Amino acid sequence: MTNPMTNRVVCLHAQDDLRLETRPVQAPAEGEVRVAILAGGICGSDLHYWLEGGIGTIRVREPIILGHEAAGRVEALGPGVTELAVGQLVAINPSHPCGTCDFCRQGLERHCTAMKFKGSAMYLPHQQGMFRDLMVIGAAQCHPLPQGIEPGAAACAEPLAVCLHAVRRAEDVAGPLTGKTVLVTGAGPIGALCIAVARQRGAARIIVTDIQDATLAVARQMGADHAVNTRTDPEGLTPWREGRGQVDLVFECSAAAPAIADAVACLRPLGTLVQVGVAGPTALPLNVMVGKEILFVGSQRFDVEFAEAVQMIGSRAIDPTPMITATFSADQAHQAFETARDRARSVKVQITFAAKGGQNNKEAMA
């Protein structure tokens, strides 16, 4: 076990200023546990903070430990904690809603106006994230997994929860996915996991688009039936555009205007577009959406779906490991971020705090 006095953290001080530092770690207080982090996934928001110094109007204004996708083993229990045991593998929910604002009282915790989300620079002080050796956190945010589950898989619970919420939003308005033709635009981690959930929920046919062959190959491993590189094969979606559209449901995971246009072109009249990816202001083909009476549905983070994601990974109902394309040790954090930004060979890159040195890249993505 790492000495708490030399607890390593991956900290961003400003744009393109990522450092591996040491910080003290305190003993867990009432209702808290201390977790030895074993695996943490680099998310798109982490990349934006590093490459651009922020996301839109959200700027890094003080040093921030990055990371909000993580799993580890319980290392110490605070007073009053009885639902967890030392040595248990847990996935950590980065969301801590206030519980008292109007949205929380309505059961819409994902829209909490005072959300404390690990690794977020939205507010001052910033919410410090999970890329560290040891972390003290509320026991209620730790979800145990059974023996035999790899920490890397457990660390995928957060992005899987995002996808489960997107599917729930789709099912709320368009019914079960069983028998549906589903298009997923964007084959990054969220797209890959949306494919896995759609397959698990009984979709009849799943098409995925991207502009990278390597990520499309991973999407096939996650359950896609058809993969279209829209850059090298611009006519590849033609069969699904015919007859005013052949697709029942789209999970749009890229937030790219061309991908959204493709999605609307492929949707049948009265089809459903679930927007999962986010970016800045993006053009929408409103005339076609109105003409086809497309139902547009936004999907924001997750609520109860985090526990569901942990259960699905723990039961092996969904296996996220094909999308983990590289793993680096904490002392190679900068290299990990450089690899994660290269979508030609990366889907999900993780940092491990279990051992120093070494690199593990999937051969298919080399």
C-alpha positions as CSV (number, residue, x, y, z in Angstrom):
1,M,0.0,0.0,0.0
2,T,1.3,3.4,-0.9
3,N,2.4,5.5,2.1
4,P,-0.4,8.2,2.6
5,M,2.3,10.8,3.1
6,T,3.5,10.2,-0.5
7,N,0.1,10.0,-2.1
8,R,0.6,10.7,-5.8
9,V,-1.9,12.8,-7.7
10,V,-2.2,13.8,-11.4
11,C,-2.8,17.5,-11.2
12,L,-3.5,20.1,-13.9
13,H,-2.2,23.6,-13.0
14,A,-3.1,25.3,-16.3
15,Q,-3.5,24.6,-20.0
16,D,-0.9,22.0,-21.0
17,D,0.6,22.0,-17.5
18,L,0.0,18.5,-16.2
19,R,2.1,17.4,-13.2
20,L,2.5,14.3,-11.1
21,E,2.7,15.6,-7.5
22,T,2.4,14.3,-4.0
23,R,-0.2,15.3,-1.5
24,P,-1.2,14.2,2.0
25,V,-4.3,12.2,2.5
26,Q,-6.4,12.3,5.6
27,A,-8.1,9.6,7.6
28,P,-11.7,8.9,6.7
29,A,-14.2,10.7,8.8
30,E,-17.7,9.6,9.8
31,G,-19.5,8.0,6.9
32,E,-16.3,8.0,4.7
33,V,-13.9,5.5,3.4
34,R,-10.4,5.7,2.0
35,V,-10.0,4.0,-1.3
36,A,-6.7,2.9,-3.0
37,I,-7.4,3.9,-6.6
38,L,-6.4,1.1,-9.1
39,A,-7.7,2.4,-12.4
40,G,-9.0,5.7,-13.8
41,G,-10.2,6.5,-17.2
42,I,-9.3,9.6,-19.2
43,C,-12.6,11.3,-20.3
44,G,-13.1,13.9,-23.0
45,S,-13.6,16.6,-20.4
46,D,-10.2,15.8,-18.9
47,L,-8.7,16.2,-22.4
48,H,-10.4,19.6,-22.8
49,Y,-9.1,20.8,-19.5
50,W,-5.6,19.8,-20.4
51,L,-5.5,20.9,-24.1
52,E,-7.6,24.1,-23.8
53,G,-7.5,25.0,-20.1
54,G,-11.3,24.5,-19.8
55,I,-14.5,23.6,-21.5
56,G,-16.4,26.5,-23.0
57,T,-16.9,29.1,-20.3
58,I,-15.7,26.7,-17.6
59,R,-12.0,27.5,-17.0
60,V,-9.3,26.0,-14.8
61,R,-8.6,28.7,-12.2
62,E,-6.7,26.8,-9.7
63,P,-4.7,23.5,-9.6
64,I,-7.2,20.6,-10.1
65,I,-6.7,16.8,-9.7
66,L,-8.3,15.4,-12.8
67,G,-10.4,12.2,-13.3
68,H,-14.0,11.2,-12.6
69,E,-14.0,7.6,-13.8
70,A,-12.3,5.4,-11.2
71,A,-12.3,2.2,-9.3
72,G,-10.2,0.9,-6.4
73,R,-10.1,-1.2,-3.2
74,V,-11.4,0.0,0.2
75,E,-8.3,0.7,2.3
76,A,-9.8,2.1,5.5
77,L,-13.3,2.6,7.0
78,G,-14.4,5.7,8.8
79,P,-16.6,5.6,11.9
80,G,-20.2,4.3,11.2
81,V,-19.4,2.6,7.9
82,T,-20.8,-0.9,7.9
83,E,-21.9,-1.5,4.3
84,L,-18.4,-1.8,3.0
85,A,-15.4,-3.9,3.9
86,V,-11.7,-3.4,3.7
87,G,-10.4,-5.0,0.5
88,Q,-13.6,-4.7,-1.5
89,L,-13.3,-3.5,-5.1
90,V,-15.6,-0.5,-5.6
91,A,-16.6,1.8,-8.5
92,I,-16.8,5.4,-7.3
93,N,-19.7,7.6,-8.3
94,P,-18.3,11.1,-9.0
95,S,-21.7,12.8,-8.5
96,H,-22.7,14.2,-5.1
97,P,-25.9,16.2,-5.4
98,C,-26.9,18.5,-2.6
99,G,-30.2,16.8,-1.9
100,T,-32.0,20.0,-1.0
101,C,-32.3,22.1,-4.2
102,D,-35.6,22.2,-6.2
103,F,-34.3,19.6,-8.7
104,C,-33.1,17.2,-6.0
105,R,-36.4,17.4,-4.3
106,Q,-38.1,16.5,-7.6
107,G,-35.9,13.4,-7.9
108,L,-33.8,15.1,-10.7
109,E,-30.5,14.9,-8.9
110,R,-28.5,15.1,-12.2
111,H,-29.8,18.7,-12.6
112,C,-28.7,19.6,-9.0
113,T,-27.8,23.3,-8.9
114,A,-25.1,22.7,-6.3
115,M,-23.7,19.4,-7.7
116,K,-20.2,18.4,-6.5
117,F,-18.8,16.4,-9.3
118,K,-15.3,15.0,-8.9
119,G,-12.7,16.5,-11.3
120,S,-14.9,19.5,-12.3
121,A,-13.7,23.0,-12.6
122,M,-17.2,24.5,-12.8
123,Y,-17.1,26.1,-9.3
124,L,-14.5,27.5,-7.0
125,P,-13.0,25.7,-5.2
126,H,-12.7,23.1,-7.9
127,Q,-13.9,19.6,-7.1
128,Q,-10.7,17.6,-6.9
129,G,-10.8,14.4,-9.0
130,M,-9.8,10.7,-8.7
131,F,-6.4,10.4,-10.4
132,R,-4.5,9.7,-7.2
133,D,-3.2,6.8,-5.2
134,L,-5.5,7.2,-2.3
135,M,-8.9,9.0,-2.0
136,V,-11.2,9.7,0.9
137,I,-14.8,9.8,-0.2
138,G,-18.3,9.2,1.2
139,A,-19.1,5.5,1.5
140,A,-22.5,6.1,-0.3
141,Q,-20.5,7.0,-3.4
142,C,-18.7,3.6,-3.4
143,H,-20.4,0.7,-5.1
144,P,-18.9,-2.8,-4.5
145,L,-18.3,-5.3,-7.2
146,P,-17.9,-9.1,-6.9
147,Q,-14.6,-11.0,-6.9
148,G,-13.0,-11.5,-10.3
149,I,-13.9,-8.2,-11.9
150,E,-11.0,-6.3,-13.2
151,P,-10.5,-2.7,-11.8
152,G,-10.3,-1.4,-15.4
153,A,-13.7,-2.7,-16.1
154,A,-15.1,-1.4,-12.9
155,A,-13.7,2.1,-13.7
156,C,-16.0,2.1,-16.8
157,A,-19.1,2.3,-14.6
158,E,-19.4,6.1,-15.0
159,P,-19.4,6.2,-18.8
160,L,-21.7,3.2,-18.9
161,A,-24.1,5.0,-16.5
162,V,-24.2,7.9,-19.0
163,C,-25.2,5.4,-21.8
164,L,-27.8,3.7,-19.6
165,H,-29.4,7.0,-18.9
166,A,-29.5,7.8,-22.6
167,V,-31.2,4.5,-23.3
168,R,-33.7,5.2,-20.5
169,R,-34.5,8.5,-22.1
170,A,-35.1,6.8,-25.4
171,E,-37.3,4.1,-23.9
172,D,-39.3,6.7,-22.0
173,V,-40.4,8.3,-25.2
174,A,-40.1,5.6,-27.9
175,G,-40.5,2.3,-26.0
176,P,-38.2,-0.7,-25.7
177,L,-35.2,-1.1,-28.1
178,T,-36.3,-4.7,-28.9
179,G,-36.4,-5.2,-32.6
180,K,-35.4,-1.6,-33.5
181,T,-32.8,-0.5,-36.0
182,V,-30.3,1.7,-34.1
183,L,-27.7,4.1,-35.4
184,V,-24.8,5.3,-33.2
185,T,-22.9,8.2,-34.5
186,G,-19.4,8.5,-33.0
187,A,-17.4,5.4,-31.9
188,G,-15.7,6.8,-28.9
189,P,-16.2,5.4,-25.4
190,I,-19.8,6.6,-25.1
191,G,-20.7,5.4,-28.6
192,A,-19.1,2.0,-27.9
193,L,-21.0,1.6,-24.6
194,C,-24.3,2.8,-26.2
195,I,-23.8,0.0,-28.7
196,A,-23.2,-2.5,-26.0
197,V,-26.4,-1.4,-24.1
198,A,-28.5,-1.4,-27.3
199,R,-27.3,-4.9,-28.1
200,Q,-28.1,-6.0,-24.5
201,R,-31.6,-4.4,-24.8
202,G,-32.5,-6.4,-27.9
203,A,-31.9,-4.0,-30.8
204,A,-32.3,-5.9,-34.1
205,R,-29.6,-4.1,-36.1
206,I,-27.0,-1.6,-34.9
207,I,-25.1,0.7,-37.3
208,V,-22.1,2.8,-36.1
209,T,-20.4,5.7,-37.9
210,D,-17.0,7.4,-37.2
211,I,-14.1,8.7,-39.2
212,Q,-11.5,6.3,-37.7
213,D,-11.2,2.7,-38.8
214,A,-9.6,1.7,-35.5
215,T,-12.4,3.0,-33.3
216,L,-15.0,1.4,-35.7
217,A,-13.2,-2.0,-35.2
218,V,-13.6,-1.6,-31.4
219,A,-17.3,-0.7,-32.0
220,R,-17.8,-4.0,-33.8
221,Q,-16.3,-5.8,-30.8
222,M,-18.8,-4.0,-28.6
223,G,-21.8,-5.3,-30.7
224,A,-22.2,-3.2,-33.9
225,D,-23.5,-5.1,-37.0
226,H,-22.4,-2.5,-39.5
227,A,-19.6,0.1,-39.3
228,V,-19.3,3.0,-41.7
229,N,-16.3,5.3,-42.0
230,T,-18.1,8.4,-43.3
231,R,-14.8,10.0,-44.3
232,T,-13.5,7.2,-46.6
233,D,-17.0,5.9,-47.5
234,P,-19.3,9.0,-47.8
235,E,-22.0,6.9,-49.4
236,G,-21.9,4.1,-46.8
237,L,-25.1,5.2,-45.1
238,T,-27.1,5.1,-48.4
239,P,-29.0,1.9,-47.6
240,W,-30.4,3.5,-44.4
241,R,-31.3,6.8,-46.0
242,E,-33.7,5.1,-48.5
243,G,-37.4,5.6,-48.3
244,R,-37.2,8.6,-46.1
245,G,-35.1,6.7,-43.6
246,Q,-34.7,3.2,-42.2
247,V,-33.5,3.9,-38.7
248,D,-35.8,3.9,-35.7
249,L,-33.5,5.4,-33.1
250,V,-30.2,7.3,-33.1
251,F,-27.8,7.8,-30.2
252,E,-25.7,10.8,-31.4
253,C,-22.4,10.7,-29.5
254,S,-20.2,13.0,-31.5
255,A,-21.9,16.5,-31.4
256,A,-20.5,17.0,-34.9
257,A,-22.9,18.8,-37.3
258,P,-22.2,16.3,-40.2
259,A,-23.0,13.4,-38.0
260,I,-26.2,15.0,-36.8
261,A,-27.2,15.6,-40.5
262,D,-26.5,12.0,-41.3
263,A,-28.5,10.9,-38.3
264,V,-31.6,12.9,-39.4
265,A,-31.2,11.7,-43.0
266,C,-31.3,8.1,-41.8
267,L,-34.1,8.4,-39.3
268,R,-37.5,7.3,-40.5
269,P,-40.5,9.7,-40.0
270,L,-41.4,9.8,-36.3
271,G,-38.0,8.4,-35.4
272,T,-36.1,9.4,-32.2
273,L,-32.8,11.3,-32.0
274,V,-31.1,11.0,-28.6
275,Q,-28.4,13.6,-28.2
276,V,-25.7,12.3,-25.9
277,G,-22.6,14.1,-27.2
278,V,-22.1,17.8,-26.3
279,A,-20.0,20.6,-27.8
280,G,-20.5,24.3,-28.4
281,P,-23.3,25.8,-30.6
282,T,-24.1,23.2,-33.3
283,A,-26.2,23.5,-36.4
284,L,-29.3,21.3,-36.7
285,P,-31.2,20.5,-39.9
286,L,-34.5,21.7,-38.4
287,N,-36.4,21.7,-41.7
288,V,-35.8,18.0,-42.2
289,M,-36.4,17.3,-38.5
290,V,-39.7,19.1,-38.6
291,G,-40.7,17.5,-41.9
292,K,-40.1,14.0,-40.6
293,E,-41.5,14.9,-37.1
294,I,-38.3,13.7,-35.5
295,L,-38.4,13.5,-31.8
296,F,-35.3,15.2,-30.3
297,V,-34.3,14.1,-26.8
298,G,-31.4,15.4,-24.7
299,S,-29.6,13.2,-22.3
300,Q,-27.7,14.6,-19.3
301,R,-25.3,12.5,-17.2
302,F,-27.1,9.9,-15.0
303,D,-28.9,9.4,-11.6
304,V,-29.8,5.9,-10.5
305,E,-28.1,4.4,-13.5
306,F,-24.7,4.4,-11.8
307,A,-25.7,1.5,-9.5
308,E,-27.3,-0.2,-12.5
309,A,-24.0,0.2,-14.5
310,V,-22.0,-1.4,-11.6
311,Q,-24.5,-4.3,-11.4
312,M,-24.2,-4.9,-15.2
313,I,-20.4,-4.9,-15.1
314,G,-20.4,-7.0,-12.0
315,S,-22.7,-9.6,-13.5
316,R,-20.8,-9.4,-16.8
317,A,-24.0,-8.5,-18.6
318,I,-21.9,-5.9,-20.3
319,D,-18.1,-6.2,-20.8
320,P,-16.5,-2.8,-21.4
321,T,-12.9,-4.2,-21.7
322,P,-12.7,-4.3,-25.5
323,M,-12.8,-0.5,-25.5
324,I,-9.9,-0.1,-23.1
325,T,-7.2,0.4,-25.7
326,A,-4.3,1.5,-23.5
327,T,-3.2,1.5,-19.9
328,F,-0.4,3.6,-18.4
329,S,1.0,3.9,-15.0
330,A,0.6,7.2,-13.0
331,D,4.2,8.2,-13.7
332,Q,3.4,8.1,-17.4
333,A,0.3,10.3,-17.1
334,H,1.4,12.8,-19.7
335,Q,2.0,10.0,-22.2
336,A,-1.4,8.6,-21.3
337,F,-3.1,11.9,-22.1
338,E,-1.1,12.2,-25.4
339,T,-2.3,8.8,-26.4
340,A,-5.9,9.5,-25.4
341,R,-6.0,12.6,-27.7
342,D,-5.1,10.4,-30.7
343,R,-8.5,9.0,-31.8
344,A,-6.8,7.1,-34.7
345,R,-5.6,4.6,-32.1
346,S,-7.4,5.2,-28.9
347,V,-10.9,4.7,-27.5
348,K,-10.6,4.5,-23.7
349,V,-7.2,5.1,-22.1
350,Q,-6.8,4.4,-18.4
351,I,-4.2,5.3,-15.8
352,T,-3.3,2.7,-13.2
353,F,-2.0,3.5,-9.7
354,A,-1.3,-0.1,-8.8
355,A,2.3,-0.2,-10.0
356,K,5.0,2.1,-11.4
357,G,6.3,1.8,-15.0
358,G,5.1,-0.1,-18.0
359,Q,2.6,0.3,-20.7
360,N,-0.2,-2.0,-22.0
361,N,-1.6,-1.1,-25.5
362,K,-4.0,-3.3,-27.4
363,E,-2.2,-4.7,-30.4
364,A,-5.1,-3.8,-32.6
365,M,-4.7,-0.1,-31.8
366,A,-0.9,0.0,-32.1
